[in-house]
Amino acid sequence: MKQSSANGMLGLGLLALALPAAAHAATGATPAACQAMKGFSYPDASIVSTNWQPAGGMKTAGGLGESVVLQLPAHCVVTGVVASYREAGRDYGVRFELRLPQDWNGRFLFQGGGGLDGSVRPAIGETNGATPALARGFAVVSMDGGHEGPDASFASSQQARLDYAYQAIGKATAVAKAAIVRFYAKAPAFSYFEACSNGGREGMIAAERYPLEFDGIVAGDPGFRLAHAAVGEAWNNQHYAAIAPKDAAGNPDLANSLTGGDLKLVTDSLLAECDKLDGLADGMINNTAACHFTPQKLACAPGQTNSCLSQAKIDALIAINQGAHDSKGKALYSGFPYDAGMSTMGWRLWMLGIPGKMKSLNEMLGGSSLSLYFLTPQQPNRSPYALDFDKAAENIASTAAINDADGLMFSSFTGHGGKLLIYQGGSDPVFSAADIEDWYGRLSAATPGTSDFARLFMIPGMNHCGGGPATDQFDALTAVQRWVELHQAPERIIATSSSIPGISRPLCSYPEYAQYTGGDAKRAASFMCVVPKSIQE
């Protein structure tokens, strides 16, 4: 059993450095006060349970299935549901969990969800190996997105679609803030949002559709164009299916479309060409703007069978790199860049699956969500390997209009000093790094001074929300707190690695990247954040 102390993996005493002390010291936060929360009343909401938790360890699931014990303070756990209704024999509503620490720091954190939501995760505010927000003194809420169950069966309900898309965020936020006032007799001094994946999309939705509710938002690997990303998954499935052998039932076996050797060949060649462009060959490609890799050089010569790729495999890789489009060449979703994390398990789980053990998540989760939620009307019998790309844009438009967080107007959010910090894995196999770079470029073009309120941090090699040959452990919450409360904009965030012991690197504010300048290659101090020459020119 792996132990994780309340100090977090990074030893981040940063929170204590210069951040203000507790804005409102908790008074009366006792077991009796927790019990009394059963009587808390809010319109269209009901409290299901209250439970006082003494300080101690809490077991959670680690990234690779191992047990992790987090040390948490004494706190009150309140569960409830808001906006309940019944439709077609099924109960819906926004279920939530709110944890209220005895020693409150005067701050509130909304912990976003993931995937298709459908369950209430422990509201502790744990991300990227840093100290959980609850252990720092935050009051933390989590919710289920307005439905129960991890699949897309909820999408037969119009209201459930609206809740998952955005309304559940507003409903859970309102009841949580009211409960905080009831428990502490004071409102939060600062309100934050932090999550990854669909939770990252929810964070961007919060900035766009609830701009007055949050002071600082951390959106990790956000599926901000989730409807279009689902089309991208179908595109990838179709191209891998074209080169995959058939299983016993005659279906494409995507897990064997590219072997581990194929992917290693690609990443080895990629690293040989692009790794040193940032001044150091360390297995991570920081200077992506200068990398112009193509797998065509790996094509087998006549009669060659080893250390090469068939033209069909190369064509599939190129098609996925270029991205989904219709027959006229109109882009439907961004392409996926070549990056060092392509040969890791985190990438394979989504793109291909595990040979003989499981299909890819793009086939299972992505296939059903596209058929039942993103496409209007629903296409329940659609094969995950088939989609009419000429009709795709029209068929996802209805859901994209309520679901996707690709807006460019933030005047109300910035008007009260709101800050948005986004991070993105370069080897994310679900939501393309190129897509968020494109959005940030459009935002910057539309809004002078974008970096005053919104910053993007790219993480080379990182898979979806973590993993890969990357520095994937960092404290984005402290960074956004400093930005909001001390007006210290994050130029770089120091990160360590869950897979490469003993190293640290700066994560740089996009479009800057970490350039090696000399000295100990394991230390972040040996790197400088610089602008790519292509942009300088």
C-alpha positions as CSV (number, residue, x, y, z in Angstrom):
1,M,0.0,0.0,0.0
2,K,1.4,3.3,-1.1
3,Q,1.3,6.2,1.4
4,S,0.7,9.8,0.3
5,S,1.3,12.5,2.9
6,A,-0.7,15.7,3.2
7,N,2.3,17.5,1.9
8,G,1.8,16.0,-1.6
9,M,4.3,14.5,-3.9
10,L,6.0,17.8,-4.8
11,G,6.8,19.0,-1.2
12,L,4.8,22.1,-2.1
13,G,5.3,24.5,0.7
14,L,4.4,27.0,-2.0
15,L,0.9,27.3,-0.6
16,A,2.3,28.8,2.6
17,L,4.7,31.1,0.8
18,A,3.0,34.5,0.4
19,L,-0.6,33.2,0.0
20,P,-2.9,35.0,2.5
21,A,-3.8,33.2,5.7
22,A,-7.3,31.8,6.1
23,A,-9.7,34.5,5.0
24,H,-12.4,33.3,7.4
25,A,-11.3,31.0,10.3
26,A,-14.0,28.3,10.8
27,T,-16.1,28.8,13.9
28,G,-18.5,26.3,15.2
29,A,-17.4,23.6,12.7
30,T,-18.1,20.7,15.0
31,P,-19.6,17.2,14.8
32,A,-22.8,18.7,16.2
33,A,-22.9,21.4,13.5
34,C,-22.4,18.7,10.9
35,Q,-25.3,16.7,12.3
36,A,-27.4,19.9,12.2
37,M,-26.8,20.2,8.4
38,K,-29.5,17.6,8.0
39,G,-31.8,20.5,8.5
40,F,-30.3,22.7,5.8
41,S,-32.9,23.8,3.4
42,Y,-32.4,25.0,-0.2
43,P,-35.0,25.3,-3.0
44,D,-35.6,22.0,-4.9
45,A,-32.8,20.3,-2.9
46,S,-32.7,17.6,-0.2
47,I,-30.0,16.5,2.1
48,V,-29.5,12.7,2.1
49,S,-26.9,12.3,4.8
50,T,-24.4,14.1,7.0
51,N,-21.3,12.5,8.5
52,W,-18.5,13.8,10.6
53,Q,-15.1,12.4,9.6
54,P,-12.2,12.7,12.1
55,A,-8.7,13.4,10.8
56,G,-7.0,10.4,9.3
57,G,-6.2,8.4,6.2
58,M,-8.6,7.8,3.3
59,K,-7.9,5.1,0.8
60,T,-8.3,6.0,-2.9
61,A,-7.4,4.3,-6.1
62,G,-4.1,5.2,-7.6
63,G,-3.4,5.7,-11.3
64,L,-2.3,2.1,-11.9
65,G,-4.9,0.5,-9.6
66,E,-2.7,0.6,-6.5
67,S,-4.1,1.8,-3.2
68,V,-3.2,5.3,-2.1
69,V,-3.8,6.6,1.4
70,L,-4.4,10.4,1.6
71,Q,-4.2,12.2,5.0
72,L,-7.3,14.4,5.4
73,P,-8.3,16.7,8.2
74,A,-11.4,16.5,10.3
75,H,-14.4,17.5,8.2
76,C,-18.1,17.2,7.7
77,V,-19.4,15.2,4.7
78,V,-22.8,16.4,3.3
79,T,-24.5,14.5,0.5
80,G,-27.7,15.5,-1.3
81,V,-29.5,16.0,-4.5
82,V,-30.8,19.1,-6.2
83,A,-33.3,19.5,-9.1
84,S,-34.7,15.9,-9.0
85,Y,-37.3,14.7,-11.5
86,R,-38.5,11.5,-13.0
87,E,-38.8,10.8,-16.7
88,A,-39.7,7.6,-18.6
89,G,-39.5,5.5,-15.4
90,R,-36.0,6.8,-14.5
91,D,-35.0,9.1,-11.6
92,Y,-32.7,12.0,-12.4
93,G,-31.2,14.9,-10.4
94,V,-27.8,16.4,-9.6
95,R,-26.4,14.4,-6.7
96,F,-23.6,16.0,-4.9
97,E,-21.1,15.6,-2.1
98,L,-19.8,18.6,-0.1
99,R,-16.9,18.3,2.4
100,L,-16.5,21.0,4.9
101,P,-13.2,21.0,6.9
102,Q,-13.1,21.9,10.5
103,D,-10.2,24.3,9.8
104,W,-11.5,26.2,6.8
105,N,-9.3,28.5,4.8
106,G,-12.2,30.6,3.6
107,R,-12.0,29.1,0.1
108,F,-14.3,26.9,-2.1
109,L,-13.3,24.4,-4.7
110,F,-15.6,22.7,-7.3
111,Q,-14.1,19.4,-8.2
112,G,-15.2,18.6,-11.8
113,G,-16.0,15.1,-13.1
114,G,-14.8,12.9,-15.9
115,G,-16.0,10.8,-18.8
116,L,-19.8,10.8,-18.9
117,D,-19.9,11.6,-15.2
118,G,-22.7,9.5,-13.7
119,S,-21.2,9.1,-10.2
120,V,-20.3,11.3,-7.3
121,R,-16.6,11.0,-6.6
122,P,-15.1,11.8,-3.2
123,A,-15.0,15.6,-2.9
124,I,-11.3,15.9,-1.8
125,G,-9.9,18.0,-4.7
126,E,-7.1,15.6,-5.7
127,T,-5.2,16.2,-9.0
128,N,-1.7,15.5,-10.4
129,G,-0.1,14.3,-7.2
130,A,-0.4,17.6,-5.3
131,T,-1.9,18.0,-1.8
132,P,-5.7,17.5,-2.0
133,A,-7.6,20.8,-1.7
134,L,-9.5,19.4,1.3
135,A,-6.2,18.9,3.1
136,R,-5.3,22.5,2.4
137,G,-8.5,23.7,4.1
138,F,-10.8,24.1,1.1
139,A,-14.5,23.3,1.2
140,V,-14.9,21.0,-1.8
141,V,-18.0,19.9,-3.8
142,S,-18.3,17.2,-6.4
143,M,-21.4,16.0,-8.4
144,D,-22.6,13.4,-10.9
145,G,-23.6,15.6,-13.8
146,G,-27.3,15.0,-13.3
147,H,-27.6,11.3,-13.9
148,E,-26.5,7.9,-12.5
149,G,-24.4,5.4,-14.5
150,P,-21.2,5.8,-16.6
151,D,-22.8,5.2,-20.0
152,A,-24.8,7.5,-22.3
153,S,-28.2,6.0,-21.7
154,F,-29.2,9.3,-19.9
155,A,-29.2,11.0,-23.3
156,S,-32.7,10.0,-24.0
157,S,-33.8,12.8,-21.6
158,Q,-33.6,16.3,-22.8
159,Q,-33.1,17.7,-19.3
160,A,-30.4,15.1,-18.5
161,R,-28.5,16.3,-21.6
162,L,-28.7,19.9,-20.5
163,D,-27.5,19.0,-17.0
164,Y,-24.6,17.0,-18.3
165,A,-23.7,19.7,-20.8
166,Y,-23.7,22.6,-18.3
167,Q,-26.6,23.1,-16.0
168,A,-25.5,20.7,-13.3
169,I,-22.5,22.9,-12.7
170,G,-24.7,25.9,-11.8
171,K,-27.0,23.9,-9.7
172,A,-24.3,22.2,-7.6
173,T,-22.4,25.5,-7.2
174,A,-25.5,27.3,-5.9
175,V,-26.4,24.7,-3.3
176,A,-22.8,24.2,-2.2
177,K,-22.2,27.9,-1.6
178,A,-25.5,28.2,0.3
179,A,-24.5,25.2,2.5
180,I,-21.1,26.7,3.2
181,V,-22.8,29.9,4.4
182,R,-25.0,27.8,6.6
183,F,-22.1,25.8,8.1
184,Y,-19.5,28.6,8.6
185,A,-21.8,31.6,8.8
186,K,-19.7,33.2,6.1
187,A,-19.4,33.0,2.3
188,P,-16.2,31.9,0.6
189,A,-13.7,34.6,0.1
190,F,-12.5,32.9,-3.1
191,S,-14.1,30.2,-5.3
192,Y,-12.1,27.9,-7.5
193,F,-12.7,25.1,-10.0
194,E,-10.2,22.3,-10.9
195,A,-10.5,19.1,-12.9
196,C,-9.3,17.2,-15.9
197,S,-10.8,15.6,-19.1
198,N,-14.5,16.2,-19.2
199,G,-14.0,18.0,-15.9
200,G,-11.6,20.3,-17.8
201,R,-14.4,21.0,-20.2
202,E,-16.7,21.7,-17.2
203,G,-14.2,24.2,-16.0
204,M,-14.2,26.0,-19.3
205,I,-18.0,25.9,-19.3
206,A,-17.9,27.4,-15.9
207,A,-15.8,30.3,-17.1
208,E,-18.1,30.8,-20.2
209,R,-21.6,30.2,-18.8
210,Y,-21.2,30.9,-15.1
211,P,-18.6,33.7,-15.3
212,L,-19.4,35.3,-12.0
213,E,-19.2,32.2,-9.9
214,F,-15.5,31.4,-9.9
215,D,-12.3,33.4,-9.3
216,G,-9.9,30.9,-10.6
217,I,-10.3,27.8,-12.8
218,V,-7.8,25.0,-13.6
219,A,-8.9,23.0,-16.7
220,G,-6.7,20.0,-17.5
221,D,-6.7,18.2,-20.9
222,P,-10.2,19.7,-21.5
223,G,-12.6,18.0,-23.8
224,F,-13.8,21.5,-24.6
225,R,-15.0,20.5,-28.1
226,L,-16.3,17.2,-26.9
227,A,-18.8,16.7,-29.7
228,H,-16.1,17.2,-32.4
229,A,-13.6,15.1,-30.4
230,A,-16.2,12.2,-30.6
231,V,-16.2,12.5,-34.3
232,G,-12.4,12.4,-34.2
233,E,-12.6,9.2,-32.2
234,A,-14.8,7.7,-34.9
235,W,-12.3,8.8,-37.6
236,N,-9.4,7.2,-35.7
237,N,-11.4,4.0,-35.1
238,Q,-12.2,3.8,-38.8
239,H,-8.6,4.2,-39.9
240,Y,-7.3,1.7,-37.4
241,A,-10.0,-0.7,-38.4
242,A,-8.9,-0.5,-42.0
243,I,-5.5,-2.0,-41.1
244,A,-6.6,-4.3,-38.2
245,P,-6.9,-8.1,-38.4
246,K,-10.3,-9.6,-37.7
247,D,-11.3,-11.3,-34.5
248,A,-13.2,-14.5,-34.1
249,A,-16.5,-12.7,-34.7
250,G,-15.2,-11.0,-37.8
251,N,-14.9,-7.6,-36.2
252,P,-11.8,-5.4,-36.6
253,D,-9.2,-6.1,-33.8
254,L,-7.9,-2.6,-33.3
255,A,-5.6,-3.7,-30.5
256,N,-3.5,-5.5,-33.1
257,S,-3.7,-2.9,-35.8
258,L,-0.3,-1.5,-34.6
259,T,2.0,-3.6,-32.5
260,G,4.1,-2.4,-29.6
261,G,7.1,-2.7,-32.0
262,D,5.4,-0.5,-34.5
263,L,4.8,2.3,-32.0
264,K,8.3,2.0,-30.6
265,L,9.7,2.3,-34.1
266,V,7.7,5.5,-34.6
267,T,8.6,7.1,-31.3
268,D,12.3,6.1,-31.6
269,S,12.5,7.7,-35.1
270,L,10.6,10.8,-33.8
271,L,12.9,11.2,-30.9
272,A,16.0,10.8,-33.1
273,E,14.7,13.7,-35.2
274,C,13.2,16.0,-32.7
275,D,14.3,15.3,-29.2
276,K,17.5,17.5,-29.3
277,L,15.6,20.5,-30.7
278,D,15.2,21.8,-27.2
279,G,18.9,21.4,-26.5
280,L,18.8,18.1,-24.7
281,A,18.1,14.5,-25.7
282,D,16.0,13.4,-22.7
283,G,13.0,11.5,-24.2
284,M,10.8,14.6,-24.2
285,I,10.1,16.8,-27.1
286,N,9.7,20.4,-25.9
287,N,10.3,22.4,-29.1
288,T,7.3,20.9,-30.9
289,A,7.1,24.0,-33.2
290,A,10.4,23.0,-34.8
291,C,9.5,19.3,-35.2
292,H,8.3,18.3,-38.7
293,F,8.3,14.5,-38.4
294,T,6.5,12.2,-40.8
295,P,6.4,8.4,-40.6
296,Q,6.8,8.0,-44.4
297,K,10.5,7.6,-43.9
298,L,9.7,4.3,-42.1
299,A,8.1,2.7,-45.1
300,C,9.4,-0.8,-45.9
301,A,11.6,-1.1,-48.9
302,P,10.8,-3.9,-51.4
303,G,11.4,-7.2,-49.6
304,Q,12.0,-5.6,-46.2
305,T,9.9,-6.9,-43.3
306,N,11.7,-5.8,-40.2
307,S,12.2,-2.3,-38.7
308,C,9.8,-0.7,-41.0
309,L,6.0,-0.1,-41.5
310,S,3.7,-1.1,-44.3
311,Q,2.3,1.7,-46.4
312,A,-1.2,0.9,-45.1
313,K,0.0,1.6,-41.5
314,I,1.8,4.7,-42.5
315,D,-1.3,6.0,-44.3
316,A,-3.4,5.3,-41.1
317,L,-0.9,7.3,-39.0
318,I,-0.9,10.2,-41.4
319,A,-4.7,10.3,-41.6
320,I,-5.0,10.5,-37.8
321,N,-2.2,13.1,-37.7
322,Q,-4.1,15.2,-40.2
323,G,-7.5,14.8,-38.4
324,A,-11.1,14.1,-39.2
325,H,-12.6,15.8,-42.3
326,D,-15.4,15.4,-44.8
327,S,-15.1,14.4,-48.4
328,K,-14.5,18.0,-49.4
329,G,-11.6,18.4,-47.0
330,K,-13.5,20.5,-44.4
331,A,-12.0,19.8,-40.9
332,L,-14.3,18.1,-38.4
333,Y,-11.7,17.8,-35.6
334,S,-8.0,18.5,-35.1
335,G,-5.3,16.0,-36.0
336,F,-3.2,14.3,-33.3
337,P,0.5,15.4,-33.2
338,Y,3.3,12.9,-33.2
339,D,4.8,12.8,-29.7
340,A,7.0,10.7,-27.4
341,G,4.0,9.3,-25.4
342,M,2.6,7.3,-28.4
343,S,4.2,4.1,-27.4
344,T,3.0,4.1,-23.8
345,M,0.1,2.2,-22.2
346,G,-1.9,5.4,-21.5
347,W,-2.0,6.1,-25.3
348,R,-2.7,2.5,-26.3
349,L,-5.7,2.2,-23.9
350,W,-7.6,4.9,-25.7
351,M,-6.4,4.5,-29.3
352,L,-6.0,0.8,-29.7
353,G,-6.8,-1.3,-26.6
354,I,-4.8,-4.2,-25.1
355,P,-4.4,-7.3,-27.4
356,G,-6.5,-10.2,-26.1
357,K,-7.7,-8.2,-23.0
358,M,-9.8,-5.1,-23.9
359,K,-11.0,-3.0,-26.7
360,S,-9.9,0.6,-26.9
361,L,-11.8,3.2,-24.9
362,N,-12.4,5.1,-28.1
363,E,-14.4,2.0,-29.3
364,M,-16.3,1.4,-26.1
365,L,-16.9,4.8,-24.4
366,G,-16.4,6.9,-27.5
367,G,-18.5,4.7,-29.7
368,S,-21.6,4.7,-27.5
369,S,-21.4,8.3,-26.4
370,L,-21.3,9.4,-30.1
371,S,-24.2,7.2,-31.0
372,L,-26.5,8.1,-28.1
373,Y,-25.5,11.6,-27.0
374,F,-23.6,13.6,-29.6
375,L,-25.5,12.5,-32.7
376,T,-29.0,13.9,-33.2
377,P,-31.1,11.9,-33.9
378,Q,-29.5,9.1,-32.0
379,Q,-27.9,6.2,-33.9
380,P,-28.0,3.3,-31.4
381,N,-27.1,0.7,-33.9
382,R,-24.2,2.5,-35.4
383,S,-20.9,0.6,-35.7
384,P,-18.0,2.3,-33.8
385,Y,-16.0,1.8,-37.0
386,A,-18.5,3.6,-39.3
387,L,-19.7,7.2,-39.6
388,D,-20.9,9.4,-42.4
389,F,-18.4,12.2,-42.1
390,D,-20.2,14.3,-44.7
391,K,-23.2,14.5,-42.4
392,A,-21.3,14.5,-39.1
393,A,-21.1,18.3,-38.6
394,E,-24.8,18.6,-39.1
395,N,-25.6,15.6,-36.9
396,I,-23.5,16.8,-33.9
397,A,-24.6,20.5,-34.1
398,S,-27.5,20.2,-31.7
399,T,-25.4,18.7,-28.9
400,A,-22.3,20.8,-29.6
401,A,-24.4,24.0,-29.2
402,I,-25.1,23.1,-25.5
403,N,-22.1,21.0,-24.7
404,D,-18.9,22.5,-26.2
405,A,-16.9,25.2,-24.4
406,D,-15.3,26.9,-27.4
407,G,-16.5,30.4,-26.8
408,L,-14.2,33.5,-27.1
409,M,-16.0,36.0,-24.9
410,F,-15.0,36.4,-21.2
411,S,-15.7,40.0,-20.3
412,S,-17.8,39.1,-17.3
413,F,-15.3,36.6,-16.1
414,T,-12.4,39.0,-16.5
415,G,-14.4,41.9,-15.1
416,H,-14.2,40.5,-11.6
417,G,-10.6,39.3,-12.0
418,G,-11.3,35.7,-13.1
419,K,-8.3,33.6,-14.2
420,L,-8.2,30.5,-16.4
421,L,-5.3,28.1,-16.3
422,I,-5.3,25.3,-18.9
423,Y,-2.9,22.4,-19.1
424,Q,-2.7,19.8,-21.9
425,G,-0.7,16.7,-22.5
426,G,1.2,16.6,-25.8
427,S,0.5,12.8,-26.1
428,D,-3.2,13.0,-25.1
429,P,-4.9,10.3,-27.3
430,V,-8.4,11.6,-26.5
431,F,-8.4,15.4,-26.8
432,S,-5.8,16.6,-29.3
433,A,-3.1,19.0,-28.1
434,A,-3.4,20.8,-31.5
435,D,-7.1,21.6,-30.8
436,I,-6.5,23.5,-27.6
437,E,-3.5,25.3,-29.2
438,D,-5.8,26.4,-32.1
439,W,-8.5,27.6,-29.7
440,Y,-5.9,29.6,-27.6
441,G,-4.6,31.1,-30.8
442,R,-8.1,32.2,-31.8
443,L,-8.8,33.6,-28.3
444,S,-5.5,35.5,-28.4
445,A,-6.4,37.0,-31.8
446,A,-9.9,38.0,-30.6
447,T,-9.0,39.3,-27.2
448,P,-6.0,41.6,-26.7
449,G,-4.2,40.8,-23.4
450,T,-5.4,37.2,-23.3
451,S,-2.5,36.1,-21.2
452,D,-3.6,38.5,-18.5
453,F,-6.5,36.1,-17.7
454,A,-6.0,32.9,-19.6
455,R,-2.8,30.8,-19.9
456,L,-2.1,27.5,-21.5
457,F,0.6,25.1,-20.4
458,M,1.6,22.2,-22.7
459,I,3.1,19.1,-21.2
460,P,5.3,17.2,-23.7
461,G,4.9,13.4,-23.6
462,M,1.9,13.4,-21.2
463,N,-1.0,11.1,-22.0
464,H,-4.6,11.9,-21.0
465,C,-4.4,13.8,-17.7
466,G,-1.2,12.0,-16.7
467,G,1.3,9.3,-17.5
468,G,3.7,9.0,-20.4
469,P,7.3,10.1,-20.6
470,A,6.5,13.4,-19.0
471,T,6.7,15.7,-16.0
472,D,3.0,15.1,-15.1
473,Q,3.1,16.0,-11.4
474,F,2.5,19.6,-10.5
475,D,0.4,22.0,-8.4
476,A,-1.8,24.0,-10.7
477,L,-4.1,25.0,-7.9
478,T,-1.4,27.0,-6.1
479,A,-0.5,28.6,-9.4
480,V,-4.0,29.8,-10.0
481,Q,-4.4,30.9,-6.4
482,R,-1.3,33.1,-6.6
483,W,-2.6,34.5,-9.9
484,V,-6.0,35.4,-8.3
485,E,-5.0,36.4,-4.8
486,L,-1.5,37.8,-5.3
487,H,-1.8,38.9,-8.9
488,Q,1.3,36.8,-9.7
489,A,0.7,35.4,-13.2
490,P,2.3,32.0,-13.7
491,E,5.2,32.2,-16.1
492,R,6.3,28.7,-15.4
493,I,5.1,25.8,-13.2
494,I,7.7,23.4,-11.8
495,A,6.7,19.8,-12.4
496,T,8.1,16.4,-11.5
497,S,7.5,13.0,-13.1
498,S,5.5,9.9,-12.0
499,S,7.6,7.7,-14.4
500,I,11.1,9.3,-14.4
501,P,12.5,9.5,-10.9
502,G,14.4,12.5,-9.8
503,I,13.7,15.0,-12.6
504,S,12.0,18.3,-12.6
505,R,11.1,20.6,-15.5
506,P,9.4,23.9,-15.9
507,L,6.0,23.9,-17.7
508,C,6.0,27.0,-19.7
509,S,3.2,29.4,-20.6
510,Y,2.3,28.7,-24.3
511,P,3.7,29.3,-26.8
512,E,7.0,29.2,-24.9
513,Y,8.7,25.9,-24.3
514,A,11.5,24.7,-22.0
515,Q,14.9,25.1,-23.6
516,Y,17.9,23.4,-21.9
517,T,20.6,26.0,-21.1
518,G,23.2,23.9,-19.4
519,G,23.9,22.4,-16.0
520,D,22.2,19.5,-14.3
521,A,19.8,18.0,-16.8
522,K,17.6,16.7,-14.1
523,R,16.9,20.1,-12.6
524,A,14.3,22.6,-13.7
525,A,16.7,25.4,-13.0
526,S,18.7,24.2,-16.1
527,F,15.9,25.2,-18.4
528,M,14.6,28.5,-19.7
529,C,11.2,29.2,-21.1
530,V,11.7,30.6,-24.6
531,V,9.5,31.5,-27.6
532,P,9.9,29.3,-30.7
533,K,12.0,30.8,-33.4
534,S,9.2,30.3,-35.9
535,I,7.0,32.7,-33.8
536,Q,9.9,35.2,-33.3
537,E,10.4,35.4,-37.0
